[in-house]
Amino acid sequence: MDEQPTASPAPDSAGPQPIAGRSPLHGLLPRVPHEPGVYRFLDGEGTVLYVGKAKDLRKRVASYFKRGGGTAAPHGRTAEMVARARDLEWVVTASETEALLLEDNFIKEHRPPFNLRLRDDKSYPWIEITMVDEWPRVRFFRGRHVPGNLYFGPYSSARKVRETLDVLGRIFPYRKCKGKQPGRVSGSPCLQFFIKRSLGACDGRVERDEYMEVIAQVVDFLRGRLGAVERDSARAMEEAAEAQQFEKAALLRDRLEAVRHVQERQSARVEAVEAFDVIGLHQGEPGSNLQVFRVRDGAVVDRQTFFVDNAEGREPGDVLEEFLLEFYWEPATIPPEIVAPLEEPEHVAAALGTRRGAKVVVRAAKRGPKRRLLQLAQRNAELAAEAEAERRQRKRLARGEALVALQDALGLPSPPLRIECYDISNLGERHAVGSMVVFEGGVPKKAHYRKFAVREVAGQDDFAMLAEVVRRRFQRGVAALAADEDEAPETAPDAPAPDAAARAGGADETGGPAAAVVGRPGAADESSSGPGAAAIAQVAAPDEGAATSLGAGAEGRADESFAACPDLVVVDGGKGQLSAVAGALRGVGVDVPLISLAKQREEVFVPGRRDPLSLAADDPASLLLQRVRDEAHRFALTFHRQRRSADTRRSALFDALPNVGPVRRRKILEHFGSPERFLAASREELEQVPGLPRKVAREIHARLHRTG
């Protein structure tokens, strides 16, 4: 392959060019060769936006710059990508198959935002078999794959993985203990051995060859080869019975019955007995759906569903090719045949065959049982996409109704589209922290979450801590907005100068709370009708003229979270916390709608009112406030634990303990819950820490006793 250097066009100061105009990349088209290869669109900062492959690079790239509203012209997310692109790179390859593999490598390396993406694909769970261990484990897994281990998945949900592991654990007696080496510190077998769900690899009760036979059956089971597992179990049972090992034969009989029970649960069958997968695709709004049917020994043994983003406006063949290379990443998961509605499957078949190390056939079934399964998969994909669209619509309407209900309950002039909530977390007088969480349109906006370390308050004073956190947040906003106004161009002579405090959260000309000053994304996804539609429409419509710049941060960029004005401020607590925060806001000169939410009875307090508002427990407004409050509590608690854990790791006391490294330190803290309880523990309590030898526990107790 040959990588062609490209010259980056100068970024247009006027921002992205529309498709209808001349793209800054048009000048590169004559240099793009008529050869197979991979191309990459980049933005002005060099970030890869999209990776694609082509049989003819110049023809494929030129198709992105066609004008007009025809089907050939880019639209949707593709048009947005081209508008943002400021550079183009390409790599020439020897064949289209090689381009397909290189494209997949680039996608995995750069994770481009406009390529096909399995929803939350970084967190899709797998089943891992740790073949690199002497005694392999079978476990739930997320993250980067380890060379040498076997992986089965990805699964569409964690629940599905755990259900599969539960079935495996009841049928096959592999070890369930954690760690590379089996067993506990005490050396005695665990409960799993005594209930016949482990062979007892920890104390030499089983030979490794026999254990690896069990692992091989687990692999066959996960690959859908239930017939092979059934035959092996039946043969082993007969051999044990002939050797008069009746207890072992009884266990193998139970395993055989369990495998047959799983096999009988498969209702959809085809006449052929070979292993193959069937892929169904439906492209639509709000996203596309792919269905994977796994057929083994003539039965549909599993069905998985995946929602994908960035498929709008793309050819179905391109979507399927990219999905197949993403889904069949591990050679062990690739079947010898894949039935998918691809018109030209030769190149993706060759790429998967190279990855598998054996021939792979990819074809669209034209008749017979496989054709019926393909139609069934596509129909399931269509139904799943429709159900997802209805679910999103219901959620949008519910959010709108909750915002309108909250507006009515609090007497606000408009729905509180941006809600900020504050909470404090501390343990004693140390590591006190505050949290600020943001909900926009009724959903969390985690990019705008902020954490605060309490600096000015000594002792346990939640009122003063909340006041400090809120004051610091709005002080920074008001001061930075004022600085931003000093740098802004002069307004027209008859235009009134905006007040910095009002823009940071003051009253508008009608006396109501000021609208938020940041644009709100998601216009195309948030249209609806019925109750709450107005609120959702306001959330959806981006306000390009309302973005307010704050003082630059460490990298010279404005903090959008502090720049935004909340429509409602919520504090976790009762009337005391409410009064403290109200005083802090008055001190800063900011006037925003403010309430507090008390935990015990979920009571809502407002300034100037003695009694709480009467909101039913199941009122949509009350439920929304509870979600916001609980999220603020979770965020504060997580930050507090991070600081406390970091402080504990730095503690000289732990560093001085004999034979205590990071692993044992973590086990000690997990067992006692806090350093204080650990310091107060007796020798007997220390000896009960899992994974801590008694000799080490006695040494720790002696050292603590001597230093304390």
N, C-alpha and C positions, 0 to 999 in steps of 0.2 A: 504494500500500500504506500501511497505517496501523499504526504501532507502538504497542501499548497499554502504558502504564506499569503496573507491578505493585509491590505492597508486599511486601517480603521477610518471611516469617514469622520470628519469633525462633527461633534454633537451639535445639533441645531439648538440654538439658545431659545428658540420659540417653543420648544417642547416637541412631543411626538407629532409626526406628520400624519394626516388622515390618509386612508388608502386611496381616496380619489385623487390626491395630489401626487407629486413625484416623490418617491421614497428616496432617502439618502443612499440606499443600497443599490439603486438602479445602475450606478456607474460600475459596480462590480460584476454585473451580469456577463459582459463580454469575456471576462476572465474565467468564468466558471466553465469547466470542460464538459464535453458530451461523453462522460464515462460514469460507470457505477461508483458509488461512494456514499459518504455520510456528510451531512451539512449541519452547522450549528449557528443559530441566531443568538446574538449577544446584545445586551443593552449598553448604554453609555459608560457603565462602570466595569464592563467586561464580564458581567454575570451571564451565564448560559441560560437563555430563555427557553429554547426548544432544540431538540435533536431529532433529525429525521434521516432516512436513507432513501436512495433513489437508484433506479437503473440508469437514468440519464440525469446527471446533476443539474445541468443548465435548464432543461425543460421543467424539472420539478421545482427549482428555485424560482424560475420565471412565472410559474403559476400563482405564486403568492402576490404578485404585483399586477394582476389583471384588474382592469377597471370595470365598472358597471355592476349591475345587480344580478347577473346571471349566476347559474350554479357554479361556474368555474371561479368566480370572484370569491376571495376570502371573506368570511363573515364570522360573527360571534367571537369566541375566544381567539380564533386564528387571526381575525382582523386586529384585535387588541394586541396580540403578540407582534405582528408586523409593524404596527404603529409605534411600539416601544423599541423595536430593534434598531441598533445603530452600527452593528458590525456583522459580518458574515464570514465564517470559516468553513472549509471543507477538507475532507480527506478522501482521496481516490483509492479504491480497492480493486482487487483483481476480479471479483465477481459480486453478484448481488447477494449471495449467501454470506460471503465475508463481510459485506456491508451491514447485513442484518445483525451479525454477531457483534460487530464493532459498535453499531448503534446501541445495542443493549448494554454494552460495557460503559459507554458514555452516559447513558441514562442513569445507571446505577452509581456512577462516580459523581455526577453533577446534580442529580435530582432536579431537573428543570421544572419550573412551575407550570409550563404549558403542555408538557407531555402527559400522556395517559397516566392516571394515578389511581391505584386501588385506594379507596377511602381509608385514611389512617394506615397506609400500607406499612409504615415503619413499625407499627405495633401489632400487626397480625400475628397470632400465636402459632407455634409449631409444636410437634412432638419430637423430642431429641432423644436419640440413643447414643450414648457416649462410648462409641467403639474404641476410642483412644484409651479408655480405662481398662485395667486388667479384668475387672468385673463390671461390665457396662451397666449403666443406669438407664431407665426409661422415664422421662420427665417432661414437664411443661417448660416451654422455652420461648423467649423473645430475645431479639438482638442479633448481633453479627454471628454468622455461622462459623463454627470451628472446623478447619480441614480435618478429615478423617472420621468425623461423626456423621451419623445418618439423621436426616430431617424429613419429617412427613408433614405436609401442609402446603401453603398456609391454610389455616382454618378460618372460617368466617366469624367465629366468636370464641371467647375463652371458655364459655360454658360447654361448647361442643368438645373442646380439647379435654376438659376435666371429666366429662361423661365418658369419653373414649378411654382415658386413663383409668377410670374407675372400672370399666369393663375389663380392660387388660389386667389390672391388678387382681381381679377376682378369678380370672381364668389362668393366668401364667404366674408361676411363683418366682419371679425375678426379685432382686433385692429392692427394698423401698427406702433404705437409709440414704442420707445425704453424704457427700464427700467422695473423693476419689477412691478411698479404701473403705470396704464394708465394715460395719460393726460400730459398737459403742466403745467408749473409753474403758468401761468396766470389763469388756470382753465377752459378756454374756449375750446370748441371742435376744432379739427384741420380740415384742408381742406378735409381729407378723409371722415369725417362724412357728410359734406355738399354735397359731390358728391356720397353719398350713398354707400361708400365702407367701412364704419365702423359703428357699432351700437351705438357708443358713450358711451363706458363703462367708460369714464373718468369723466362724470358728472352725473352718475346715470340714464341715459336714457334707460337702458336696464337691465333686471334682469339677475343674474348670470346663472340661469338655462337655459334661452334662449340663452345666449352667449355660454354656454357649449354644447348646441345642435349644434351650428355652428361648434365648434371645433370637435365634434364627426363626423360631415359630412366631415370635412377636413381630418380626419384620415381615414374614409372610402374611400375618393377619392384617397388618397396616397396609400392605400392598393389595389387600383384597383377595388373597389366595386362600380362601377359607377351605377349599377342597384339599389343598396340600396340607394345611394344618390338621384337618380331620383325618387324613390318611396317616400322617405321622403319629398322631395321638393314638389312633387305633392300633397301629403296629407296635408302639411302645407299650400299650396296655397288654396286648397279647404276649409280648416277650416277658413282661413282669409277672404275668399270671403263670406262664410256663416255668419261670424260675421260682415259683411259689412266694414271690414278693407281693403278697395280697394287699397289704396296706398301700404300697406304691401303685398297684394296679387299680385300686379303688379311687385314688386321687386322679389318675389318668382317665378313668371312666368319667368322673365328674367334670374334668376338663373337656373331654370329648362331648359330653351332653351340653355343656355351656356353648361350645363352638357351634354345635348343631342348632341350638336355640337361636343364636345370632343369625345363622344362615336362614333359618325358617322365617325370620322376620322380614326378609327381603321379598317383596311382593312383585316388583316389576322384573320380568325376565325376558331374555331374548334366546333365540335358538342356538346361536353360536356360543362357544365356551371360551374363546380367547379373551384376553384382557384388553380393554380399550376405554377411552374417555369420550364423552359427548359434550360439546360446547355449544351453548345457545346464547345469542346476543340480541338485545333490544336496545336501540338508541332512541332516547327521548328526553323530555324534561321532567324533573330537574336534574336528572343524571341518567347514565346508562347502566344497564344491569347485565351481568354475565352469569350463566348457570353452568355448573360443571357436574355432570353425572359420571360417576366411576362405575364401570361395569366389569365385574370379575367373575369368572366361572359361570357366566350366563345370568348373573343377577346384578341389579343396581344396588351396590353396597353402600354408596354414599352420595349425597347431593350437597353441593356448596353453592352459595350465592354471594356475588360480589358486586357492590356498587362502585362505579368508576366515575371520575371527574375528567374534564377536559376532552370528552369524546364528541361534543357537539360540533357539527359541521365537518367531521372527518369521515373518510371512506370507511365502511365496515371492515374491509380487508385490512387496512392499516391498524384499526383498533384491535382486531383479532390477533394479528401478528405480534403487536407489542404486548398484548396480554399473555399470549402463549409463552413468549420468552421471559416474561416476568413471573408467571405462575410456575412454569417448569424449570426452575432454577437449579434444583438438585437432580442429578442424574438418576437417583434411585426412585424418584417420583414420576419419571417419564414412562408412559406405557408404550408398547410397540405400535399402537394405532390410536389416532385421534380423529374423531368425526367432528368436523367444524364447517360452517358455510363459507369456505374460502374458494374463490375462483381460481387463484394461482398459488397453490400451497407448496410448490416444489422447493422454494428457497427456505421457508420456515421449517419444512420437514428435514431438509439437509442440515440446517443449523441445529435442530433438536437432536438429530442423529449423531452429529459430531459431539454434542454435549453428553449424550447417553452412552456413546461408544458402541452403538448398534443401530441397525436401520429403524427408522421411525416413518410410518405412513400417515400422512395428513390428507384427508379427503372429505368431500361433501357427499354423504350417502344419497343416492338417487332413488332407491327403492328398498323395499323389504323392512325387516324389524329395525335396522339401524336408522333408516329414514324416519320411521315412526318415533324413535327415541329422540332424534334431532328435532323433530317438530314439537315433541313434548318439552324438550329443554328450552326451545325458543318461546313457547307459550308460557312456560314458567317464568322466563326472564321478563316477558311483557307484563305478566300479572304482578311480579315483584316490583317492577318500575312504577306501575300504576299505584300499587299500595304505598310505595315510598312517596310518591307525589301527593297522595291523599293525606299521609301522615304529616308531611311538611305543611300542607295547607291547614290542617287542624291545629298544628302547633302555632302557626302564624296567627290564626284567628284567636286562639287562646291567649297568646301574649298580648294581642291588641285589646281583648276584652279585659285582661288584668290591668293594663295601663289605664284604660278608661275608668274602670272601677276604682282604681287608686286616685285618679284625678277627682272623681266625684266624692270619694270619702274624705279627702283632704281639702276639698274646695279650691283646687288649683285651676288656673285659667286655661291650662293645656295639659295633655298627658305628659308625665315625667319621662321623657324619652331617655335621658341620661340620669342614672341614679348612682350616687357614690355612697359607700357604707364604710364605717370606720369601727375598728375593734382593737382591744389591748389584750396582750397575752404576757404573763409573767409568772414566775415561781419564786415566792419570797420577794427579796429586793433585788434579785439579779436577773440580767438578760431581759429586761422589760422591752417589749417591741410593740409597734402598732402596725395595722394593716389598712390599706385603702383598696377596695375592690370596686369595679365599675361594671354596671349593667347598662347596655344600650339596646333599646327596643325590647327589653325583657330578657335578654340573653347576656351571659358574661362576655366582657371584652378584655381578655386576659393580657393583651399587649399594653393596656392602660393600668394594670394593677401596680401598686407601689408599696414598698416596705419602709418602715421607719424604725430606727433604733432610738429609744427614749434617752435623751441626754441630760435634761435639765431637772428632772424630778427625782428626789431622793426618797426612799421608802416605798411603801405600797399605797399609792394614791391614784386609783384608776381615773378619778375625775380630772386631776391635774394632768395625767398622762394623755388622756383623750384631748384635752384642751391644747396641750403642746403639739400633738400630731396635727390636729386640724388647723391650728394657727400657722404652723410651718408650711403646710400645704398651700394655704391661701395667701400667706405672705409672699411666698415665692411666685405665685401666680400674678398677684397684683403688681409686685415690683418689676417682674419681667415684662408684663404687658405695658407698663409705663415706659420701660426702656425701649420696647418695640415701637411704641407710638412716636418716641423721639426720633427713631430712624426712618419712620414711614414718610412717604411723600406728602406734601401739603395738600389739604383738602380744598374743595372749592370754597370761595368766600362765604357763600350762604349756607354751607353745610355745617351743622352743629358738631363740635368736637366731642367724641365719645368720652365718657368718664371711665377711667381705668377700673375703678372699683365696681362700677355697674357692669362693665364687660366681663369682669372676673366673677360675676354672680350677683349683680345688683338688680334693681327693678327696671323694667323698660318703661316706655312712655305711658303705657296703660296701667302701670302699677303692679303688673304681674311679674313673675320671675322671668329673668332674661332667658332667651333660648340658648341652647348650647352653641359653641362657636366652632365646632369641628364638623366637617362633612361626615355623613353617615353612609357607609357602603351598603350595597346589596339591592339596588333599585330593581334590577330585573327579577330578583328572587322574592320580593316582598309585596307583590300586588295581591289584593284580596278584596272581598266585599263583605258586608254584614257588620255586626258590632265590632268595634275596634279597628275597622278598616282605615279610618282616618289616622289613627295612631300609627298603624303599620306603614301607611303611605308616607308619613312624616319621617319614620325611621328609614324608609327605603330611599327617599330622595336625597341625593348628595347635594350639599350646599357649598358649591365651589367658592363662593365669595366670603364664607364665614370662617375660614381657617385662620386662626390667630397664632402668631409666632411668639414664642417665649425666648428668654435669654438662652444662648447656646449652652449645651452641656459640655462634657469633657471632650467630645469629638466635634464640637461646633454645630451640633444639631439641636433643634428646638425639641422640648419635651411636650409632645402632643397631649399627654394626659393632664398635665398641669395647665396647659393652655385652654382645655375645654371647660366650659362652665356647666356645673351640674344643674339639672332641673329640680333635684331633690337630694338632700343630704340625710342619711340615716346613720344613727349611732346605736351601738349595741348597749342596752342598759335601760334604766328607768329615768325618773325625773331628775335625779342628781346628775347623771351623765349629760342629760339634755341641757340642764342649766349651765354646766361647765362649758359645753361646746358653744352654746348661744353666746356666752360672754366672750369666748375666743373670737367668734365671728364678728361681734361688735367691735372688738379691739382692732381688728384688721380693717374694718370698714366695709365688710361684705354682707349683703343681705340676700340669702337664698332660703327657700323653703326647707325647714328642718324638722325632723321627728326623731323619736327614739322608740326602740322596740324591746320591751322587757321579756326575758325568757320564760319565766314561770307560767304566766297565763297568756303569753303572746299579746300583751297590752301595748297599744300605740299611744304615745304621749306627744302632745304638740305644745309649743311655748304659749304661755298665757292661759292655759286651760288646766284646771286642777284634776279633773277626772280623765281617764283614758277614753279614746274613741271607741265606740261600740262597733267592732268588726267581728263578724262570725268567724269561727275557727276555719271553716271551709270556704270563706269568701275568697275569690280570686285575688283581690288586692292583698289580703292578709297572707295568702300562700306565697305571693310574689315577694313580699317583704321578708318572709321567713327564709326563702331561698337566698335572698341577698345577704341577710344577716348570717346565715349558716356558712355561706361562702367566705365572708369576711372573717368569721371565727376560724374556719379551717386554714385560711391563708396566714393569719396571725400565728396560730399554733404551730404551723409548719416552720415558719421563720424562727419562732422562739426555740423550737427543738433543734434547728440547725445551729443556732448560736450556742445553745447549751452544749450540744454535742461537740462543736468545734472547741469550746472552752475546756471540755473534759479531755479531749484528745491532747490538748496542750498542757494539761495539768502535770506539774512536776511530781505530784504524788504517784500517779500511775507510772510515770517513767522510772520511778525509783523502786517499784515493786519487782521482786525477783520472779523470773520466768513468766512474765506477763507481757505478751505482745499485742498487736492490734486485734487478733482474733479472740483471744481470751478476754481482753478488755471489753470488747463488744458483748461477749457472752455474759460477763459480770454485770454490765449495765442493763442488758435485756432481762436478766434474772431479777435484779433488785429494783429497777425502774428509775433510780436516781443515784448520784454520787453520795448524797446524804445517807440514804438507807444502806448503801454499801459500807460506808465508814462506821455505821452503828451496828453492823452485823457481828454475830458471835462466830466462834470457830465452827460450830456445828452448822450454822447457816451457810458459811462459806463452803463447807464441804459438800453441800447439796447443789452447788452450781453445776449444771450440765456441762460436761467437757472439761471440767477443772479437776485435775488429780488431787487426791486428799493431801498428799505431801505438799503440793504447791499451795493449797488452801491454808495449811498450817503455817507455812512460811509467810504467806501474806498476812495472816492474823498476827503472827509474831512481829512482823515489821510495822504494821499499823499500831500495834500495842506499844511498841518501843518508841515510835515517833509521836504517838498521841498521848 
